[in-house]
Amino acid sequence: MLEIPIDSLRKLPHKAEYRAKSGQANAVVQYKRDTIIVYAICDSLKRQCEYYETMAMTYKEAYEGLQSLVQEEKEQRSNPVKTALISFLVGVVIGILLTIIVKLKFKKI
C-alpha cells in the first residue's frame, strides 16, 4: 500500500514521481497539473492475463476450424427433398419404359 499526502504530490518537481513495490506489485504515482496519475503493475496478474489471452486465441482458432468444417459438411450434404424428387422421377421413367417393353413383348407373342 502506498500512502502519499496530496501536499507532497503538489510539491513534486516536473517529471518526478513516487514509486512503491510490494512483492510482485509495483506502483508509480505522478502529479501533472491538476491530475494525479497512478500506474500499477503486478507480475502475477500480467502472467495470468497473458495465459488467458493465449487460451482465448487457442479457443478462437479451434472454433474457426470447427466452423469451417461444419460449412464444408453443409455444402457436401445433399438436399433430401431434391434426392426424393429425383428418385421419384427416375422411378416414373423406369416404370414407363418397363410398361412399353412388356407391351411390345406381349404383342409379338
CYANA upper distance limits for C-alpha pairs under 8 A (distance plus 0.5 A):
  1 MET  CA     20 ALA  CA      8.50
  1 MET  CA     22 SER  CA      7.98
  2 LEU  CA     20 ALA  CA      6.94
  2 LEU  CA     27 ALA  CA      8.33
  4 ILE  CA      8 SER  CA      7.32
  4 ILE  CA      9 LEU  CA      7.67
  5 PRO  CA      9 LEU  CA      7.24
  6 ILE  CA     10 ARG  CA      6.88
  7 ASP  CA     11 LYS  CA      6.90
  8 SER  CA     12 LEU  CA      7.10
  9 LEU  CA     30 GLN  CA      7.78
  9 LEU  CA     31 TYR  CA      6.35
 10 ARG  CA     31 TYR  CA      7.11
 12 LEU  CA     16 ALA  CA      6.44
 12 LEU  CA     17 GLU  CA      7.74
 12 LEU  CA     31 TYR  CA      7.85
 14 HIS  CA     32 LYS  CA      8.26
 15 LYS  CA     30 GLN  CA      8.15
 16 ALA  CA     30 GLN  CA      7.36
 17 GLU  CA     28 VAL  CA      7.11
 17 GLU  CA     29 VAL  CA      6.10
 17 GLU  CA     30 GLN  CA      5.27
 17 GLU  CA     31 TYR  CA      7.92
 18 TYR  CA     28 VAL  CA      6.15
 18 TYR  CA     29 VAL  CA      5.59
 18 TYR  CA     30 GLN  CA      7.10
 19 ARG  CA     26 ASN  CA      7.93
 19 ARG  CA     27 ALA  CA      6.19
 19 ARG  CA     28 VAL  CA      5.05
 19 ARG  CA     29 VAL  CA      6.96
 20 ALA  CA     26 ASN  CA      6.36
 20 ALA  CA     27 ALA  CA      5.74
 20 ALA  CA     28 VAL  CA      7.10
 21 LYS  CA     25 ALA  CA      6.22
 21 LYS  CA     26 ASN  CA      5.01
 21 LYS  CA     27 ALA  CA      6.87
 22 SER  CA     26 ASN  CA      7.00
 24 GLN  CA     42 CYS  CA      6.09
 24 GLN  CA     43 ASP  CA      6.06
 24 GLN  CA     44 SER  CA      7.50
 25 ALA  CA     40 ALA  CA      7.71
 25 ALA  CA     41 ILE  CA      6.15
 25 ALA  CA     42 CYS  CA      4.68
 25 ALA  CA     43 ASP  CA      7.07
 26 ASN  CA     40 ALA  CA      6.14
 26 ASN  CA     41 ILE  CA      5.69
 26 ASN  CA     42 CYS  CA      6.77
 27 ALA  CA     38 VAL  CA      7.49
 27 ALA  CA     39 TYR  CA      6.08
 27 ALA  CA     40 ALA  CA      4.87
 27 ALA  CA     41 ILE  CA      6.98
 28 VAL  CA     38 VAL  CA      6.19
 28 VAL  CA     39 TYR  CA      5.53
 28 VAL  CA     40 ALA  CA      6.92
 29 VAL  CA     36 ILE  CA      7.60
 29 VAL  CA     37 ILE  CA      6.20
 29 VAL  CA     38 VAL  CA      5.03
 29 VAL  CA     39 TYR  CA      6.94
 30 GLN  CA     36 ILE  CA      6.34
 30 GLN  CA     37 ILE  CA      5.57
 30 GLN  CA     38 VAL  CA      6.96
 31 TYR  CA     35 THR  CA      6.33
 31 TYR  CA     36 ILE  CA      5.12
 31 TYR  CA     37 ILE  CA      6.64
 32 LYS  CA     36 ILE  CA      6.93
 32 LYS  CA     37 ILE  CA      7.99
 41 ILE  CA     46 LYS  CA      8.05
 42 CYS  CA     46 LYS  CA      6.62
 43 ASP  CA     47 ARG  CA      6.68
 44 SER  CA     48 GLN  CA      6.64
 45 LEU  CA     49 CYS  CA      6.60
 46 LYS  CA     50 GLU  CA      6.77
 47 ARG  CA     51 TYR  CA      6.64
 48 GLN  CA     52 TYR  CA      6.77
 49 CYS  CA     53 GLU  CA      6.57
 50 GLU  CA     54 THR  CA      6.70
 51 TYR  CA     55 MET  CA      6.74
 52 TYR  CA     56 ALA  CA      6.47
 53 GLU  CA     57 MET  CA      6.70
 54 THR  CA     58 THR  CA      6.73
 55 MET  CA     59 TYR  CA      6.66
 56 ALA  CA     60 LYS  CA      6.52
 57 MET  CA     61 GLU  CA      6.66
 58 THR  CA     62 ALA  CA      6.72
 59 TYR  CA     63 TYR  CA      6.50
 60 LYS  CA     64 GLU  CA      6.65
 61 GLU  CA     65 GLY  CA      6.65
 62 ALA  CA     66 LEU  CA      6.70
 63 TYR  CA     67 GLN  CA      6.51
 64 GLU  CA     68 SER  CA      6.71
 65 GLY  CA     69 LEU  CA      6.73
 66 LEU  CA     70 VAL  CA      6.62
 67 GLN  CA     71 GLN  CA      6.74
 68 SER  CA     72 GLU  CA      6.70
 69 LEU  CA     73 GLU  CA      6.71
 70 VAL  CA     74 LYS  CA      6.57
 71 GLN  CA     75 GLU  CA      6.74
 72 GLU  CA     76 GLN  CA      6.69
 73 GLU  CA     77 ARG  CA      6.60
 78 SER  CA     82 LYS  CA      8.19
 78 SER  CA     83 THR  CA      7.76
 79 ASN  CA     83 THR  CA      6.80
 80 PRO  CA     84 ALA  CA      6.59
 81 VAL  CA     85 LEU  CA      6.60
 82 LYS  CA     86 ILE  CA      6.66
 83 THR  CA     87 SER  CA      6.58
 84 ALA  CA     88 PHE  CA      6.57
 85 LEU  CA     89 LEU  CA      6.72
 86 ILE  CA     90 VAL  CA      6.60
 87 SER  CA     91 GLY  CA      6.61
 88 PHE  CA     92 VAL  CA      6.74
 89 LEU  CA     93 VAL  CA      6.71
 90 VAL  CA     94 ILE  CA      6.61
 91 GLY  CA     95 GLY  CA      6.49
 92 VAL  CA     96 ILE  CA      6.71
 93 VAL  CA     97 LEU  CA      6.70
 94 ILE  CA     98 LEU  CA      6.56
 95 GLY  CA     99 THR  CA      6.60
 96 ILE  CA    100 ILE  CA      6.75
 97 LEU  CA    101 ILE  CA      6.67
 98 LEU  CA    102 VAL  CA      6.51
 99 THR  CA    103 LYS  CA      6.65
100 ILE  CA    104 LEU  CA      6.67
101 ILE  CA    105 LYS  CA      6.75
102 VAL  CA    106 PHE  CA      6.80
103 LYS  CA    107 LYS  CA      6.71
104 LEU  CA    108 LYS  CA      7.05
105 LYS  CA    109 ILE  CA      7.25
